[in-house]
């Protein structure tokens, strides 16, 4: 038998090695089983102050909050900052010339790039602030006096999937909780008959990473986003016509009494209490969700404001209805609404902002779908007095190049500098923070990261991003990882 030695000292023979390896694997399996049964004392399933039977109960923030709720508009496919919100006169001046200081070949995600190309739409001054925005999005441009633009955002990936992951979760890898899940985990809900976190996919389909955009990752499943849709009410959640309201109520009351008796027979069973609470909450949500997704009680003026009455553009009217649904959810106290514009179900560039080949042609279709509905949402929140404590965040996964791709009429991916914006609770209106270079290629002034953006969103909700963590696989995880600084100059 071979015996492993070191410096004349006996360490391990083959039999001991195999025995130790086998028992080690058994320990790993036991640990996994105990974890699944929530029996590992060192790994609590949720924050100690959270009652497992009431995961959506409202919880106090770390400090007084400016915002009570968030609506995050995500333009999937990477909308071009060059053609929307980042005005670059030098790009117009040097149209169709090589980009200086880039050598003979500028290689990006899809290959070689050609010359600098000016914006495909005219930029004009908007509002009293005179902010320069393009004619692609005139309705949003008209709201510039209410918007705080951040022109120096950067991302870690130039690939859609990982970049979408980072904007949604803070990490390029799969498996991490989305920002909305972190917020509902931290603060609970202001409304006990609707989810704390709702995702509204685009009528054309879901983003590239799909439901991972609103997943809870390693957080308890109660905090994942619930997908809603305003295309039609939810008939399967409504009480059947043959069942009277009195009979329905009596059935639910009887079930509640049975649950209470069962709980009394098992005092102190937190898992049982949590399951009963979850089912009761699900029943409440089913009824409330069906009502709130039915827009039949909206006024004609409301539909007109959002463009939901546009009979010439069905995609615009359907997305507009999603924007109305977002406002209704916020009104009812939903904490975090994630509203998507663009999807990957229809192929590259067709259903989203990924303008590689024929950007002008694609964006002429996408612009009207986005513009009036989101501007209508901003206006509606403002006129209803909701914008004072609602934070509106407009993001995309990265920007696009100031050049056109070689042999194409579109722009390649560019994570080195792009524009996002915020409006509403706690942010300065009519502000421009940070800047890209003279061509819009790279962030050069007050460079910001997605970690900084997430830290700022949490700050406005009264959350210290360094104190919001969850223990997972031996690491105290955060939305901002080990990075992130609040962008204090944009705070009102």
ZAKOLPA-658558 format. One record per residue: x, y, z of N, C-alpha, C in turn; residue in one letter. Coordinates in steps of 0.05 Angstrom, whole numbers, plus 5000, padded with zeros to 4 digits. Layout:
<atoms>
XYZXYZXYZA/...
</atoms>
This chain:
<atoms>
501749765000500050005000501850255000X/501250424982502850674980502050865002X/504050975016503551165038504751435030X/503051645031503951915024505452025048X/507952115042509652225064510752495055X/511652645075512852905069515052945090X/517552975081519853015098520052795119X/519552545110519752325128517352285147X/515352465145513052445163510752325148X/509352125161507051995149504652185148X/503452215124501152385121498552235116X/498452065095495851945087496451705069X/495151485075495251265056492851265038X/492751095017490651094998487951035010X/487850845029485250775041484151005057X/485951145072485051375088484151605069X/485551625047484751845028481951795017X/481351535009478751474998476551505019X/477151425044475151445065474551745071X/476751905072476352195078474752325056X/475452255030474052375008471052295008X/470452045014467651955015466152095037X/467252115061465852245083465552545077X/467452665063467252945056464952995037X/464652815017462352844999459752815014X/459652635033457252595049456652845065X/458652975075458253225091457053445073X/458053455048457053655029454053605024X/453353345020450553275014448853345039X/449853275063448253345087447853645090X/449953795085449754085086447654195067X/447654085042445654175023442854105032X/442453855044439853785053438853965076X/440654015095439954195117439354475107X/440754565087440254825075437454835063X/436754625048434154605036431854605056X/432354485079430354475100430554715119X/432254905113432655145129433455085158X/435154885161435954795188438854885195X/440055035178442755145184442555405199X/443255395224442855635241444555865232X/446755815218448556035210447556165185X/445356075173444456195148441456245149X/440656465163437856525165436656585137X/434156495133432956525106432356805098X/431756975118431157255112432157425136X/432057695133432957865154431557795180X/432957805203431757725228429257885235X/429058135227426758295234424358245216X/424658075196422458015178420957765188X/418357795193416657575200416157395176X/417057145176416756975152413856945143X/411956975162409156955154408057215142X/409657435144408757685133411057825117X/411957695095414257805081413858075069X/411258155064410758405051410058625071X/410158565097409558775117411459005113X/410559255114412259485110414459495132X/416859565124419159585142420359865140X/421359975162422560245161425160245145X/425760465131428260495118430460555138X/432960575129435160635146435060925155X/434061105138433861385144431461505128X/430561745134428161855120428561845090X/426561745076426661705047425461945032X/426562005008425362194991423262064973X/423661814966421961664948420561444963X/417961404957416561174968416360944949X/416660994924416360794903418060864879X/418560664862420260694838418860574814X/418960714791418360584766420860604748X/421760374739424260364723423460284695X/424060454676423460404647426060304635X/425960054625428359924613427959894583X/429660034568429560014539431559794531X/430559564524432259334518433359364489X/435859264486437159274460439159494458X/439259674478441159904479440460134461X/438760304471437960544456440360734453X/440660854430442961024424442761294437X/444661354455444761614468445461824448X/447061754427447961934406445462054391X/443361904389441061984373438662064389X/439062094416436862164433437362394452X/439262354471439562544493442262664496X/444262574481447062664484447862834460X/447563094461448063264438450963314435X/452063264410454863294404455163454378X/455463714380455863874355458263794339X/460363704353462863624338462263374321X/460463214329459762974313458463064287X/456863274288455563384264457763504246X/459563654259461663794244463463594229X/464063364242465963174230464462934218X/461962974210460462754199461862624175X/461862364175462962194153465962234150X/467362274173470262284174471262074194X/473761984192474761784211474861904240X/474361734260474661824287477661864293X/478462104303481262154308482361974331X/484961924329486461794350485561504355X/484361384335483461104339484960914321X/487061004308488560834291487060784265X/488060594249486760534223484160384226X/483960214247481660044250480560064279X/477960124281476660134307474859884308X/475559694325474159444327472459434352X/469859374348468059354371466659084370X/464259064382462958814387462558654361X/461558774340461058624315463258654294X/465358784301467558814281468459094276X/469459144252470659394245468559614241X/469259854250467560094247468460274225X/466560424214467160614193467560894204X/466461094190466861374198464861464219X/465461694231463561824249461061894233X/458761854246456161914233454562084252X/453562314242452062494258449362364267X/448062484287445462384295443562374272X/441762174272439962134249437462304252X/437262454274434962644278436062904288X/434763124282435663384291435363414321X/437263544334436963624362435963904364X/434163954384433064214388432964274418X/433064534425432764614454429964564463X/429664464487426964394498426464534525X/424064624529423264744554424764994561X/424265094586425665334595428665284599X/429365034605432264974609433864964583X/432464934560433864924534435364674530X/434664454544436164204541435864104512X/438064014501438163924473437463624472X/435163564460434463284455433563264426X/433363014416432862974388429962954381X/429362994356426562974346425562684346X/427262494351426362214353424262184376X/424762334398423062314422422062594431X/420362724415419562994421417863024446X/416162824452414562834476416262824501X/418162644502420062634524421762884526X/422562984502424163234502422563454515X/419963464511418363674523418263664553X/419063434564419063394593421863444605X/423763554589426563584598426863744623X/425063934628425264104652424763944678X/423663704675423163524698425263304701X/427163294682428963064681431763134689X/432962944704435862964711437362764694X/438862864674440362694656443162624668X/443862374666446562284673447862184647X/449762344637450962284610453462124611X/454362034635456961914638456761624649X/454561494643454161214653456061024638X/456960824652458660614640457660344648X/458260144632457459864638459859684636X/459759434646461959254647462059064623X/459959044607459858854585458758984560X/459758894537458558994512456858774498X/455958584514454158374505451458404519X/449258374503446658444514445958294540X/446258024540445457864563446757954589X/449457944589450858024614450358314621X/450158494601449658774606446858824617X/444858674607442158684618442158594647X/443658374652443858264679445058484697X/447158614689448358814706446459044713X/445159144692443259364698440959284716X/440159034713437858934729438758844757X/441158724759441858594784444458684797X/446058844782448658934791450958744783X/450258514772452358314765451858224736X/454058164722453758074695453057774694X/453557624715452957344716449957294723X/448957064716446256984724446056924754X/443656924764443256814791443057014813X/443157274807443157484827440457624828X/439657724852437057854854436958114839X/434658174828434258434814433958654835X/434358904825434059134842431359144856X/429259084841426559084852426258874875X/427558644872427458444893428858544918X/431158674915432558784938430858994952X/429559164936427859374948425559254964X/424159054953421858944967422858774991X/425158654989426358515012426958715035X/427958955027428759145047426359285060X/424359365044422259545053419559415055X/419159175044416459065043414759215024X/412159215030410259345012408459545026X/407559745011405559935022402759835017X/402459605003399859504995399759205001X/397759115016397758835024395958655006X/394958764984393458594966394558594938X/397058704935398458694909401358634915X/402858524896405658474901407258734906X/409458704921411258934925412759014900X/413158814882414858854859413458734834X/412958904814411558814790413258874766X/413458684748414758714722412658724700X/412958914681411058934659412558904633X/412758664622414258614597412958774573X/414558834553413558964529411458784515X/409558904501407558744487408858554466X/411258624457412558464437413958214448X/414258204474415657974486417358054509X/419157874518420857924541423658004532X/425258134551428058194544429657944540X/432157984531433857764524434257564547X/434657674571435157494594432457404607X/430257494596427657404604427057464633X/425657274647424857324675427157364694X/429557314686431857374704431957664710X/430757834693430758124698429258194723X/427258024731425758084755425857854775X/427857694774428157464792429057544819X/428657364839429557424866432257294872X/433357144853436057024857436056854882X/438056914899438256764924436656874947X/435257104942433357204962430957014963X/429457024985426956854986425156914962X/423756714952422156734928419956944931X/419157004955416957204959417657474948X/420257524944421057794935421557814905X/421057614890421357624861419157794849X/419557904825417558064812415357894801X/412958014801410557874790409958004763X/410057854741409457964714406458024711X/405958274702403158354696403058434666X/400658464656400358554628397658694626X/397758914611395259074608393859024581X/394858834565393558774540390558704543X/389958574565387258494571386958434600X/384558454611384158384639384858084643X/384858004668385657734675383157574683X/381657464663379057344669379257104687X/381456944685381556704701381956754731X/382557004738382757074766380157184778X/378257244761375757354770373857144781X/372057214798370057034809368256934786X/367856664784366056564763363256684766X/362056734743359456864743357356694758X/357656434757355756254770355956254800X/358156364811358656364840357956644851X/356056654870355256914881357357024899X/357357284903359357414920359157314949X/356657264958356257174986357356884989X/356856714970357956444972360956434971X/362156604953365056624951366256714977X/365056924989366057035014365756825037X/363556685038363156485058365156255056X/365756175031367755965027370556045037X/371256295031373856395041373956425071X/371756505083371656525112371856255125X/370556055113370755785124373555675123X/374855715100377655635096379455765117X/378956025122380656165141380356045169X/377855975177377455855203378855585205X/378755425184380255175184383255215187X/384355415173387155475175387955565204X/386255725216386755815243386755585263X/384855395260384855155277387354985274X/388154955249390554795243393054925255X/393155185254395455335265395455305296X/393155305308393055275338394055005346X/393554805329394554535336397554505333X/398754695319401654685315402854955323X/402755035348403755295356406855315352X/407655545343410455595339411555495312X/409855375295410855275269410955515249X/413255635247413555865230413155805200X/413955565192413655495164410655465157X/409055345175406255325171404855595170X/405655765188404556035189405156185163X/407656145153408456285129406856185105X/406355915104404855805081401955905081X/400755905105397956005107397856295099X/399756455109399756745101400156785072X/401956615060402456645031399956585015X/398556365022396056305007393956515010X/393656625035391756835039392457085022X/395057145022395957375006395557324977X/396057074967395557014939392657054931X/390856974949388057014942387357304940X/388357464959387857754957388957874932X/391457784924392757894901391257814875X/390157574874388757494850386357674845X/384957744866382557914863383458194855X/385458304869386358574864387658604837X/389258394829390658404803388658414780X/386558264782384558264760383258534758X/382758664780381458924779383359134768X/385859134777387659354770388559324741X/388559084730389359054702387159114682X/384759144692382459214676382259524673X/382959634650383059924646380460044637X/378259894639375759994628374760234642X/375760294666374760524681376560774676X/378560744659380260984652378661174634X/379161424637377761624621378861654593X/377361754574378461804547380761994548X/380762184566382962374569385562234577X/385262034594387561884603388761724579X/387061594564387961444541389361624521X/388261864517389462054498392162154507X/392462204534394962304545397162114539X/396661854542398761644539399061554510X/397061624493397161524465395961244463X/394361164483393160894483390860884464X/389961114453387761114434388661134406X/391261094401392361114374391660864358X/389760894340388760654325390660594301X/392560774295394360734273396860574281X/397360544307399760414316399060234340X/398459984335397559804356399659754377X/402259744369404359694388404659934407X/404360174396404360414413402060404433X/399660354424397360364441397560144462X/398659914455398959694475401059764496X/403359884487405359964506404260194524X/402660374512401460584528399660474550X/398160264544396560134564398260024587X/400559914580402459824601403360054619X/403760294606404560524622402360614640X/399860604631397560664648397360464671X/397860214665397860004686400060074707X/402360154698404460224716403560444735X/402260654725401260864742399260764762X/397460584753395360474771396660314794X/398760164787400160004807401460184828X/402760394818404160584836402060724854X/399860794843397660924859396860744882X/396760484877395860294897397960214918X/400360324914402460274934404460064926X/404459964902406559774893409259914895X/411159784908413759914914415559954890X/415659754872417559764850416259654825X/416059814804414959734779417159744757X/417659524744419659514723418159494696X/418359694680416859724655418759694631X/418259504614420059444592419059554566X/420959674551420359764523422359624505X/421359444488423059284470423259004480X/423558814461423758534468425358394446X/426158144453427857994434426357774420X/423757744425422257534413421957554383X/422257804372421857844344424457864328X/426657804341429157804326430758064330X/433258054323435058274328434158534314X/433858744330433259004319430359044311X/428758824309426058854300424258934323X/424558804346422858874369424259024391X/426759114385428259254406430059464394X/431759584411433359814403436159744393X/436559494385439159404376439759474347X/440459734343440559834315443259804302X/443959554294446459494281446459564251X/444259494238444359494208442959734196X/440559784204439060004192437760164215X/439360314230438460444254436260634249X/436460804229434461004224431660874218X/431660674202429160534195427960404220X/429660274237428660134260427660334281X/429160554286428460744307425960904299X/425560944274423161084265420660934273X/420960674277418660504286418560494317X/420960474329420960444358420460704373X/421360934362421061184375418261254384X/416261244365413561314372412261124393X/413160874393412160684412412960764441X/415360854444416460934470415661214478X/415661404460415761694467413261794482X/411061804469408661914482407761754506X/407761494506406961344530408561404555X/411261414552412961464576412661754584X/412561934565412162224571409362254585X/407362104575404762114588404862024616X/406361814621406661714649407961924667X/410062064657411262274673409262494678X/407862584658405862804661403662724680X/402662474678400462384694401362364723X/403662254729404662244756404962524768X/405862714751406162984761403563114767X/401563094749399063234753397363104775X/397862854782396462724804397962754831X/400262904831401762944855403362704864X/403662504847405162264853408162294848X/408962484831411762504823413462594847X/412262734866413762834889414962614906X/413662374906414862154922415161904905X/415161934879415661704861418261774845X/420061584844422561614829422161464802X/422561614780422461504753425261474743X/426061234735428761174725428561064697X/430161174679430161094651432860984644X/433060724637435660594632435660424607X/437960354599438460154578441060014585X/441759794571444059634581446759754574X/447059904553449460054546448760244523X/450760394514450260584492451060474465X/451260654446452060564419454260754409X/455660664388458060794378457361054362X/459061254362458661484346459261434316X/460461204311460961124283458860934273X/458660894247457060674236458860434232X/457760194234459259954229460059944199X/462359824195463359794167461259644150X/460359764129458559634110455659634120X/454959784141452259784151451360074156X/448860114163447760374170446760374198X/448360264216447660254244450060274262X/449560294288451660334308452060084325X/454560024331455259794347454959854377X/455359644394455059674423457259854434X/456659994456458660174468458060194498X/459460044515459060074544460760294557X/462360434541464360624552463060884559X/460660944550459361194557456561204545X/454561264562451861284552450161444572X/447561494565445861664581443561504594X/443161554619440761464633439561714646X/437061704655435961934669434061864691X/433662054709431762014731429962264733X/427662234745425862454749424162394774X/423262614787421562574809422862604836X/422062424855422762464883425762474888X/426662694899429362714909431562784889X/430862814863432962884844432563164833X/434763294825434563564814433463554786X/431463714780430363724753432063904735X/431663864709433064024689436064034694X/437263804700440063784706441463594686X/443963654680445663484664448163424680X/448663174686450963094702452762914686X/455362974687457362814673457262864643X/459262764629459362804600461062594587X/460462534562462162374545463962564529X/465862454514467662624499466162764476X/467662914460466363084439464862924419X/465262654417463862494398461662314411X/461562314438459762134452460761854454X/463361814451464561544451465061434479X/466161604496467161514522466561714544X/465661624567465161794590467761914600X/467862174602470362314610470062504633X/467562574640467162774662465162654682X/465962644708464262524729463262254720X/465162074714464461804704462861654726X/460661534717458961384736458761094727X/457960924746457660644741454760554748X/454060324740451460214747451260174777X/453560104790453660084819452760354832X/453760574821453060844831450160894827X/449060824804446260864799444460714819X/445160454824443660294843443960414871X/446360494878446760614905444960864908X/444661024887443161264888440161204890X/439161004875436360924876435760834905X/437460664916436960574944437060804963X/438960994960439161224978436561384978X/435461424954432961584952430661444965X/430761174968428761014982429360995012X/431461135021432161125049433860885057X/435260765038436860525043439760585039X/441460515059444360525056445260275041X/446260305017446860065001448959895013X/450660005031452759845044451659675067X/449259735075448059595098445859405089X/445259395063443159215053444658975042X/444558755056446058515048444558265054X/445458045042444257785047446457575045X/446557405066448657195067447956975048X/449756915030449356705010452056575003X/452256315007454656155000457156285013X/456956355038459356455052459956745047X/458256895033458857175026456457345033X/456957575046454857775050454557925023X/452457855008452057964981450558234983X/451158414964449758674962449058714933X/446958884929446258964901448659104888X/450159254903452459404893455059254896X/455059004903457458844907459158984928X/461659044921463459194940463959474929X/462259564911462759814897460460014903X/460460224888458160414888458460644907X/457960884896457761134911455261274903X/453761384922451461544916452261784899X/450761844877451462064860450162314873X/451562424893450362634909449862894894X/451362974873450663224859447963234846X/446762994841444162994828441863004848X/442462994874440362984894439363264900X/436663284902435463544908435863614937X/
</atoms>
